[in-house]
Amino acid sequence: MTRALFGAADVLRGKVDASQYRDVISGMLLLKRASDQPGILQMPERARWPHIVGYKGKALGHVLNEALWELERSNQEVLEGVFEALDFDRRLGRAELSALVDQFDDIPLSDDDLEFGDVVGRAYDLILGRFADSAGKRGGEFFTPRSVVRLMVRLVRPREGQSVYDPFAGSGGMLIQASQYIDEHGGEGAGLALFGQEVNSSTWSTARLNLLLHGITESSVLCGDTLADPLHSEDGHLRRFDCVLTNPPFSMNYPEKEVRHPERMKYGWTPGQGKKADLMNVQHVLATLRPDGIGAVVTPHGVLFRGGAEAEIRRGIVEDARLEAVIGIGPNVFHGTAIPACILVLRGTNGTPADQRGQVLFINAEREVVTGRSQNRLEPQNVEKIVGAFREWTDIPGFSRVVSLDEIAANDFNLNIRRYVDAGPPAEPPLDVRAALSGGVPRSEVEAEEEKFHAFGIDLADLFTVQDSDYLAFLSEGCKATAARIPDLASVRERDFINHYLAWWKGTESRIADLAGTGKLSMSRPRLMASFREHLLPEGILDRYQLAGVFAAWWSDRQDDLRSLDQRGFSGVIDRWAAAGNRRSYLPETLVYERVLDVLGADLRTRLERLAAAERQGLVDIYHSWGDRYSTSLMDLERQSEDAAARLKARLKELGYTGPA
C-alpha cells in the first residue's frame, strides 16, 4: 500500500510544490479510506468514492471540494477546520486530478483488504516522512524522525489512564507513538488522554488527520501559538499532564510582551528577539508537568552552555532537581538541519527520583547513528542502547556518566555533554621508545586488549613469543601472517557462540509457538530479549548492549512477520510471505510451523554472525596496529640500511666500478 501512495505522490511531482503534496494526498486518502471502511466517519452520499469516480463532468476539482465539505459538515467534532485551506481546483488541473483519482481508485482501503488495522496510518506516516525530506528546512517544522519519537516515548514510559501532551505537536507523531506504546505493552492506547497544540494551521490539520488515520478519534489538538498563548487550561489555570513529549522549533524569536501565563517562566526570561526561545519552551514543558510527571524535549546544544540569562535558567532547573538526564543525539538526524541536538528528560515539581537526587545522567550518543546518504538515522540498536543506559542509570565509558550536582556547579552549570562524557575513540597509548628503538611489543599494551582475544579463544602464545618480562616479540612468520591466522584461531569459539544461540533458539521456539495467535507475543519482547542477552552474555564475544541491539534490530525488521504470527498464527505468516511475492502458498500445513521458525531463527543467527565477525575483525585490526607501531624497530632499519648498502657495493663491484676508497 505504501508503494501505491508513493505512486500517487509521483502524479503530483512537478505539478505542485513538494511542501503541498501532503494536503492534496491527505484529502484524497481520507475520502477513499472513509468511503471504503464503514464506521470510521459519517459518510454523506456526495462524499462517497463511487460518486467521485462516477462523475463525468469537467469540474472534478469542484466535486472533490464538495466531497470534503460534505464530509466535514457530517463530522464536525472530528474534522472541523481540517481541510479549510485545501482547494483541489486551485492546486491541480483536471488531468492531474483525474490521474490522482485513478491512482487512488486502485488502492483498496477497507479493513478486509488490509493486513493490519494501522496499515493506513503507518503508510501515511511514511508519506509524511517523504514530504519532510522534500520540504528541506520546513520539513523539520512538522515531522520528527520516528526513531527519535520512539526513543522519547520509551524514555517517559506513558501508562494507561495517563495524560500525554505535545505543546508543539507537528504532525502528531509523539501522541500517536505514545498510544501505540500502550498497545504494545498490553494496555489500551485509547485509554490515554491525548492533548496537543500546533501554531501552523496546515500542520495542525495534518496532525488531526494523522491521528484519525491511526484510529485515534478522542484527542484535543488545538491550533495556536503555545509559547504566547497556551490553550489547554482548567479554571483559568494551565492544565498539567503526566507526560510531555515535544520537539519545538529551534532558535526562534518569541513575542515577549504578549506571553500569557508568565508564571511559567519561573527560572527567568531570555531576550525575545535573540532567537533564544529554546529555554522558554523548556520552561513551558516544566510548567505543564504534574508534580510527579516526566517530560522529554528536543533542544539544540546551545541551551546547554550559552551564558547570560540562559545560564541562570539552567542553574535554577538543575538546583530544583527538575533535570534528570541530558542525551546528545548525533548530527544530521533531524529534517532541515545538520546540527546535532539533545533530549532533556525533565521532572515535575516533585523532582527527580530520590535515589537520583543531586545527580544528572549525561549520555553522549553522538556516535549511535547510522550514516545515510542525505540524513543519518537512529536505528533500533541505537535506541536500545540509549534506553538501556537511561534505565540502568550507570556509567559506561565513552557513552554515559552520572554527574553530581557539585561537579555541575563547579562548571558554572555548563551542561555541555562533551565536558562530562567524551565519545571519541580512545587515544592510542604513547609510542614505547624502547620498543621503537630495540624491537618488541610492550606487554602492557597487549594485556590491555588481552580479554578481547581471550573471548575468541586466542592466547598471547598464539600471537607472540616472550622477549623479556616487559616485552613480547612477533612470531618468526611475521606480523601479517599471524594477523591472517586470527580468523582461524577464533573459529572454534565463534562456532561455540553460534551453537549457544541455536540452543537458546530451540528452547525459545516452543515459547513463541505457545504465544502464536494469542495476541500476546508482542508483550513478550522484553522477556525474550532479556533471555537472549543473559544466555549469550557469558560467552564474552558481544557485550550486553550489542546483544540487546541485535535483538532489537531483528524484532523491528521482522515486526510485521511477528505481528502476523501474533494475530493469525503460523499460517498467517506464510500467507503474507506468499502475498509479498505475488504467489500462492503451497506449503503443507505440517511444515508451516517449522518453516516460519526456521526463517525467523536463521535471520537472527545471521545478524549475530555478522556482528561477531565484526568483533573478530577488530582483533585483526588491533594486531595490525601493533605491527604498524613495532614490527620494524630503529635497529631493524639500521640493519636493513647496512644490508642494502652492502648489496649495492657488491653489485657495483660486479660492474667494475671501484669508486673512491
SULPE-V138670 format. One line per field, one symbol per residue. phi: phi as a letter, one per 20 degrees, with the letter a starting at -180 (. if undefined). burial: 1 if it has 16 or more other C-alpha atoms within 10 Angstrom, else 0. Layout:
BEGIN
phi: ???
burial: ???
END
This chain:
BEGIN
phi: .gffffffffgegnecfgfegfffffffffgfffffdgnfcfdfgfeffgfffefdfeefgfffgffffffffecgfedgnfdgeecfffeceffffffffffffedfcegfedfcfdgfffffffffffffgfemgffffccegfffffgffffelfcgnedcccfcflenffffffffgfgfdnddgffeedcabbfefffgfffffffffendddacdddrefffbfeebclndgfdcfcccacffeldfbfgedfelfffegepcegfdelcfgfffffffgfdefgdfccccebffgfecfemfffffggffffeledebccedffmeefnbeffccdeedcfffnfggfdfnbcedcddfeecdfdfdbeceegfffffffffffelbecgmcbbedfffffffelmfdgfffdceeffffffgffffffedoocggfffffdgffffgemdegffdbdeeafdcdcffffoffffgfeggffefffffffffffffffffegfffffegmemdfffeggfffffgfffegffnfceffffffffffffffegfffffffecnfffffffffffelbeedffgfdfgffffffffffffgffffffffffffffffffffffecfcefffffffffffffffffffffeneemff
burial: 0100110110110000010011111111111111110000111001111001100000011011111111111100011111100111101100001001101100101110000000111111111111111110011111111101111111110111001111111111111111111111101111111111111111111111111111111110111111110111000001111111111111100101001011011011110000011111111111111110111111111111100001111111111111111111111111111001111111111011000011111111111110000011111111111111110011100111111010010000111110011110000000000011001111100100010110111100001101000011110000100110011011101100110010001001000110111011111010011001100110101101111111111110000011111111111111111000000000000001100110011001100110111011001101110110011111000000000000000000000000000
END
